[in-house]
């Protein structure tokens, strides 16, 4: 099984790190805020933190701006024990992503600043010093593919990872504001999906890849039947359908009272992959990923809210579930 290759528990994650601001106290609208809580953010950095907190090693490959925000991200990676030996600083007008996100569900607002994003400046050269065979898998998010030169660099990394015999794990993570057009995104995602061994996305993202939102599940099934070893088709409160070449099963969610809607996808990815690496069955890993997502949405922040393995076990013992809506 593909998950057997994760046993080394050492992952290379490609993508962005950024700074997140949360209006304080929880429930405050951004426009009414006078105080903010700052923490590490960015989908790939969040995934790294989730993996490390659940007993794995993770190194981030990205670029950060040569300024105080970039240095903040580097210090935060150190704080969480994430390897930053493959993080390069870039000067000029490049800037780290900055998100202002509210800890509220009703009328939630998240404003993300991605103009001149530093992580989009990644090039093939950033991967030249990487010994891919040293890692258990390469993890990327769809954000990496949204612009050049990082898109070409990521596809080169895919080729080198495959040559080294390590699996490719892909979080679709479609964010329309990052792309020049929906057509370009669909074409690029389809190309990436065909190369990857594990693919995780929600129903809207798979529908987007299929070119028809009613055909998302069939797209996921097609990927599992042809190129991917594991495809997880997430459906929000309806749970997830996990598909492999041999089987298909549906799982539910762990109901909680959410403080915010953000961070769930990153936490699911980290919890799911870490659980596979720690020897859990595929179904249990999906459920642990779902529980990880439920934990994160009850707390302020994304990186600081990622659960440890102990916190995840305690949550599973204390909560009923999973339930399917």
N, C-alpha and C positions, 0 to 999 in steps of 0.2 A: 504494500500500500504506500502511496505517496507520503503519507504522514510519517512513515518510518524514517524518512530522510530528515525529519525535524528533530530527531532525538539529540542532536548536538546542541540544541537550544541556543543557537548563535545566529542572529538574523541581521542582514543588511537592509535598511529601509531607505528608500530614495524619495525625496520630496521636501516639502517646506516645513520650516519652523517659524514661529512668529510670536508676537506679544498679544495677549488677550486682555482687554479691560472689561470689568464687570461693575456696573453701577451698584453702589452700596447704600443702604442695606438691600438684601434680596427683595424683589418686587418693585424697586424704583425704576421709573422710566429714564432712559438716557437723558432726555431733555430736562429732566428735573434733578439730575444728580449733581452733587457737590463733592462726592467722594467715590473713588474707584479702587477695586482690587485688581492687581496686575499679576498675571501668571503666564507660563509657557503655553503656547497654542500652536496651531497648524496641524493638519491631519497626520502627516508622517511623524512629526515629533510626538504627538499624542499616542500614536501606535507604539512607538519606541518605549515610551514611559509605561504603557499598559503591559508590554512584554516583560520589561525589567521588573516591574512590581509583582509579576507572577512567576518569577524564578528563571527567566531567560536572560540572555545577553542580547543587546541590540546596539547597532551603530547606525548613525544617521549620515547619509551623504546628501549634502545640499550646499548652497551658497547663502551667506548672510551678509548684510550690509556692514561696511566698515564704519560703524558709528555706535552710539550708545545702545540702540535697540538690538543691533547684531550682537554686541557684547553681552547684553542681557540674556539673549537666547543661548549663547555659549555657556554662560554661568548656570543657567537653568538646566541645560543638558547635563552638566557636571553634577549639579545638585541631585538629579534623579539617577545618576549612574549610567547615563546613555553615552556610548562612545562617540566622540566628535572628531576623531582623527581624520575623517574624510569631509569635514566641513571647511569650506574655503571662504575667505572674506572677499568682497568685491566692492570697489570704490565707485566714484562717479555719482550718478543720479540714482543708482539702484537702491531700493529700500526693502526692508523686511515687511512681510504682511502684518497688518495691524487690524484686529477685530474688536469692535465694541459690541458686547453681547449682554442682553439682559437676563437676569435670573427670574424669569416670569414666563408662564405658559400663555396666558391670555394676552392677545395683542403683543406678542413677543416681537422684539426688534433686534436684528443683528446687522451691523454695518461693517463691511469688510473693505479695507483699503489695500488694493493690489496693483496700483499704478507703478510701473517700472519695477516689478517684483524681482528681488535679488535671486530667488531660487530659479527663475526662468533663465538666468545667466549660466546655468550649468552647461558644460561642454563635454565632449568626449574625453578631453584631457583630464577631467576630474575623476575618471574611472581608471586611468592608466596605472595607478599605484595599488589597485584593489586586487587581492588574491581571492577570487570568487570561490575557489575550492575550500577556502577557510570557513565559509558560511554554510548554514543549514538550508537557507533559502534567500531569495531576493524578493522583497516586498515593495510594490509601488502603488501609488494612488493615481487616479485619472488626472488629477491636477497637474502632474508632472508633464503630461502630454499636451497641454493646452497651448503652448507657445514654443517657438524656437529661441535659442538652440537646445533647450532642455529636452524637447521631444526627440530630436535625433540622438542626443546623448543617451536617453532612456532606452531607445530601441537598440542602440549599440550595446548597452548593458545587458539587455535581454539576450542578445546573441552570445555575449561572453559568458553569461551565467549558464546558458544551455550547453555551451562548449565545456564548461567546468562540471557539468552534470548536476547542478543544483536546481531545485524547483523554482518556478516563478509564481508569485502570489499577487493577484491584482484586485484592488478595491476600485470599482468603477468610479465612484465619487464624482459624478457629473455636476459641475457648477457652471451654468450657462454664461455667467458674467465673465468667465475666464477665456471664453472662446470667441473667435472671429465670427463663426457661423455654426448653426446646428448641423449642417451638412458635413462640415470639416470634422466636427466632433464625432459624429456617427461613424464616418469612415475610419478615423484614427482609432476609436474604441474597438471597432470590429477587427482591425489589424492587430491590436494588442491582445484582444480576447482570444484570438486564434493561436497565440503563442504561449498562453499562460496555463499553468497546471491547476491552480486554484483561483476561482473567480467569485467575488462577493459583490452583490449589488442589490438594489431594491427593485420593486416591480416597475417603477417608472423608468429607472435606468436601463433595465433590460428591454423594456418596451421601446425606449429611445434607440437602443442599439439595433433593434429589429426593424425600425422604421415604422412601427405600428404599435401603439400602446396596448392593444389587445393581444399582441403576439409575443409579449415579453417572456412568458413562461415557456413557450415553444422555442424561443431563442436560447433560453437557459438550457433546456433539454437538448437542443441541437449541439451546443458547445460541449456538454457532457458526453454526448454520443460520438463526438468526432475528435476533439483535441484535449479537453480538460479532464482532470481526474476527479475534481470536486467542484461543484457549483452550488452556491448558496443564494437562493432567491428570496429576499426578505420582503415581507408584506406588512410592515408596521405592526399594529395591534393584532393582526391576524397571524402573526408568527412568521415562520420561514419554511420553505420547501428546500430540502437538500437533495441534490441529484448527483449520482455517480454513474459510471457506465453500467454498473450492476444493479443499482437500487435507487429508490426515491422514497423519502419520508417527510412528513410534516411535523413541525414542533410548534409549541405555543410560546407565550411570553410570561414574564413574571410581573404581575400588575403592581404598580407603585403609584404614589402620589408625586408626580413630577414637579420639580422646581423650575426646570427649563427643558427645552427640547434638544439642545446641542450636545455633541460629544458621544452620542449613543453609537454611531457607526464606527468610530475609532475604537471605542471600548469593546464593541463586539469583535472587531477584527483581532485586537490584542488578546482578548480572553479566549477566543476560538483557537487561534494559532498556538498560544501558550498551552492550552489544554491538550491539544494534539501532541505537542512536543513533550508534555509531561505524562503521556501515555494513556490518556483518556480515549474512550471510543469516539467514533465520529459523532454519534448522536449526543453523547454526553458533552462533547466539545461544543456542539451547537448550542446546547442548553446553557452551558457555562458562559458562552459568549453572550447569549440573551440576558442572562442574569447580570453580567458585567455591564451591559448597556443600561439595564434598569437601575443599577446602583449609581451610575454616573449622572443620570438626569435628576437625581434627588439632591445633588450637591452643587455648590458654586464651583465654577471652573471646569476645565476638561482634564488637563494633565494632573492637577492635584486631586481630582476626584476619581482617578483610575483606581480600582480596588487591588489590594494585595491578594495573594492566593488564600491567605487566612480569612480576610474580610469576605472574599467570595464564598468560601466554605461556610462561614457563619451565616451569610445571607441565605444560602440555599437551605440550611437547616431551619431557618426561622420563617421562611416564606412559603406559602402555599403556591402551587403551580407545577408546571406551567399551564396556562389556560389558552385556549384557542377561541377567538371571538367569531 
